[in-house]
């Protein structure tokens, strides 16, 4: 498959899977310590986890109660298209496309309620390592599964140390998420792990600095770090994939 059709197919995959995320984003967006949401704001019960975040039983027909379908579909399509452009036809692209919607979902949930759900972070790490292990058996891949495993352990351990040092500034959900991001970054080697990790901290610092300048936060204000961890991993992955061409 040539580059443009591949990118188009990846973008279509991202749009379709992203359109299925709003209900899961709403249900997972419960404050820390509370159970996942099982009803719309009007108190009507919810069924399933995929699809639009709308309630047909509320006063307004099909009343929306969560993140919009179009923004999530567009964001996931953009992520998948960029990954396809960077990775080309190498077999690990399939892994990145499967994991990308989960990354978008985690970003939305953490931004909304500063929570990274265990049902997403831990399976993400396990799925990344399992899928990359299978990919390592396929010809023409451009990474190393052993480094992916070590990257997962190293980044998870590093974030765990940061959590122990400053629990108020680094949540344990970030530690679990680092296991997955370390795996995908490690696939392309230690320079990619370092680049993705640095990019995440840099993006978080820039965001926090912007809030301080705008006087919307002070030095003690906690910000969700998961989106920056994911964004840094995404940027590192793009660079690593291009370098592996």
C-alpha positions in Angstrom: 0.0 0.0 0.0 1.4 3.4 -1.0 1.7 6.2 1.6 -1.3 8.3 0.9 -3.9 5.4 0.9 -2.2 4.1 4.1 -2.6 7.4 5.8 -6.2 7.7 4.6 -7.1 4.2 6.0 -5.4 5.0 9.3 -7.3 8.3 9.6 -10.5 6.5 8.8 -9.7 4.0 11.5 -9.0 6.8 14.0 -12.3 8.6 13.1 -14.4 5.5 13.6 -12.7 4.4 16.8 -12.7 8.0 18.1 -16.4 8.3 17.5 -16.9 5.4 19.9 -15.1 7.0 22.8 -17.5 9.7 24.2 -19.6 7.4 26.3 -16.5 5.7 27.8 -15.0 9.1 28.5 -18.1 10.2 30.4 -18.4 7.0 32.4 -14.7 7.0 33.3 -14.7 10.7 34.2 -15.7 10.1 37.9 -13.7 11.8 40.6 -11.0 9.8 42.4 -12.5 7.4 44.9 -15.9 7.3 43.2 -17.3 4.4 41.1 -17.5 4.8 37.4 -20.6 6.6 36.3 -23.6 4.4 35.5 -26.2 7.1 34.9 -26.5 10.3 32.9 -26.8 13.7 34.8 -30.6 13.2 34.7 -30.3 9.9 36.6 -31.2 7.6 33.7 -29.2 4.4 33.6 -26.5 3.9 31.0 -25.8 0.8 29.0 -22.5 -0.1 27.4 -19.3 1.8 27.1 -19.0 2.7 23.4 -20.9 5.2 21.4 -22.2 8.7 21.7 -22.6 10.4 25.1 -26.3 11.3 24.8 -29.4 10.4 26.7 -32.7 9.9 24.9 -34.7 9.9 28.1 -33.8 13.4 29.3 -36.1 16.4 28.7 -34.2 17.4 25.6 -34.2 14.7 22.9 -30.9 12.9 22.7 -29.4 15.4 25.2 -25.6 15.4 25.2 -24.0 14.7 28.6 -20.3 14.1 27.8 -17.5 15.0 25.4 -18.6 15.6 21.8 -18.2 12.9 19.2 -16.7 15.1 16.5 -13.7 16.4 18.6 -12.8 12.9 19.7 -13.1 11.5 16.2 -11.0 14.3 14.7 -8.3 14.0 17.4 -8.0 10.2 17.0 -8.0 10.5 13.2 -5.2 13.0 13.4 -3.1 10.9 15.7 -3.6 7.8 13.7 -2.8 9.5 10.4 0.4 11.0 11.8 1.5 7.6 13.1 0.8 6.0 9.7 2.9 8.7 7.9 5.8 8.2 10.3 5.7 4.4 10.5 4.8 3.5 6.9 4.0 -0.1 6.2 6.1 -1.6 9.0 4.1 -4.1 11.1 4.3 -2.1 14.3 1.9 0.4 12.8 -0.9 -2.0 13.6 0.1 -1.8 17.3 0.2 2.0 17.3 -3.3 2.2 15.7 -4.8 -0.2 18.2 -3.3 1.7 21.2 -3.9 5.3 19.9 -7.7 5.4 20.8 -6.8 4.3 24.4 -4.3 7.2 24.6 -6.9 9.7 23.5 -9.4 8.3 25.9 -6.9 8.5 28.8 -6.1 12.1 27.9 -9.7 13.2 27.9 -10.5 11.5 31.3 -7.4 12.9 33.0 -8.1 16.4 31.7 -11.7 16.2 33.0 -11.2 14.7 36.5 -7.4 14.2 37.0 -7.8 10.5 37.1 -6.1 7.7 35.1 -8.4 4.6 35.3 -6.7 1.3 36.2 -8.9 -0.5 33.6 -7.2 1.5 31.0 -3.6 2.1 32.1 -2.6 -1.5 33.2 -4.2 -3.2 30.1 -2.5 -0.6 27.9 0.9 -1.7 29.2 0.1 -5.4 29.0 -1.3 -5.0 25.5 1.6 -3.0 24.3 4.1 -5.6 25.4 2.1 -8.5 24.1 1.4 -7.0 20.7 5.0 -5.8 20.3 6.1 -9.3 21.2 4.1 -10.7 18.3 5.3 -7.9 16.0 8.9 -8.8 16.8 8.2 -12.2 15.0 7.1 -10.5 11.8 9.7 -9.5 9.2 10.6 -5.9 8.4 9.8 -4.5 11.9 12.1 -1.7 13.0 12.2 -2.2 16.8 13.3 -4.5 19.6 10.9 -6.2 22.1 13.6 -6.6 24.7 14.2 -2.8 24.8 10.4 -2.3 24.9 10.2 -4.4 28.0 13.2 -2.7 29.7 11.9 0.7 28.7 8.5 -0.2 30.4 10.2 -1.2 33.6 12.7 1.7 33.6 10.1 4.4 33.0 7.7 2.8 35.4 10.4 2.7 38.1 11.5 6.2 37.4 7.9 7.6 37.8 7.5 5.4 40.9 10.5 7.2 42.5 9.0 10.5 41.6 5.7 9.4 43.2 7.5 8.5 46.4 9.4 11.8 46.5 6.4 14.0 45.7 3.0 12.1 45.9 1.1 15.4 45.6 2.7 16.2 42.3 2.8 12.8 40.7 -0.1 10.4 40.9 0.2 6.7 41.1 -1.9 6.5 37.9 1.0 8.3 36.1 3.3 5.5 37.3 1.0 2.8 35.8 0.7 4.8 32.6 4.5 5.1 32.3 4.7 1.3 32.0 2.8 1.5 28.7 4.4 4.6 27.3 7.8 3.2 28.3 7.0 0.1 26.3 6.1 1.9 23.1 9.0 4.3 23.3 11.4 1.5 24.2 10.5 -0.3 21.0 12.6 2.2 19.1 15.5 2.3 21.6 16.8 4.2 24.5 17.2 7.6 22.7 13.5 7.5 21.9 12.7 6.7 25.6 14.7 9.7 26.7 13.3 12.0 24.0 9.6 11.0 24.8 10.2 11.4 28.5 11.9 14.8 28.2 9.1 16.0 25.8 6.4 15.0 28.3 8.1 17.0 31.2 8.8 19.9 28.9 5.2 20.1 27.7 4.0 19.9 31.3 6.3 22.6 32.4 5.3 24.9 29.6 1.6 24.4 30.4 2.2 25.0 34.1 4.2 28.1 33.3 1.5 29.4 31.1 -1.1 29.0 33.9 1.2 30.9 36.2 1.7 33.7 33.8 -2.1 33.9 33.2 -2.6 33.8 37.0 -4.9 30.8 36.6 -2.8 28.7 39.0 -0.1 29.1 41.6 3.0 26.9 42.4 0.9 24.6 44.6 -1.8 24.0 41.9 -1.9 20.4 40.8 -2.2 19.8 37.1 -3.1 16.5 35.3 0.2 15.1 34.0 -1.2 12.1 32.1 -1.9 14.1 28.9 1.6 15.4 28.8 3.1 12.0 29.5 1.0 10.7 26.5 1.8 13.7 24.3 5.5 13.3 25.0 5.3 9.6 24.2 3.5 10.4 21.0 6.1 12.9 19.9 8.9 10.5 20.8 7.2 7.7 18.9 6.8 9.8 15.8 10.5 10.7 15.8 11.5 7.1 16.5 9.3 5.8 13.7 10.7 8.3 11.2 14.3 7.4 12.3 13.5 3.8 11.7 12.5 4.2 8.1 
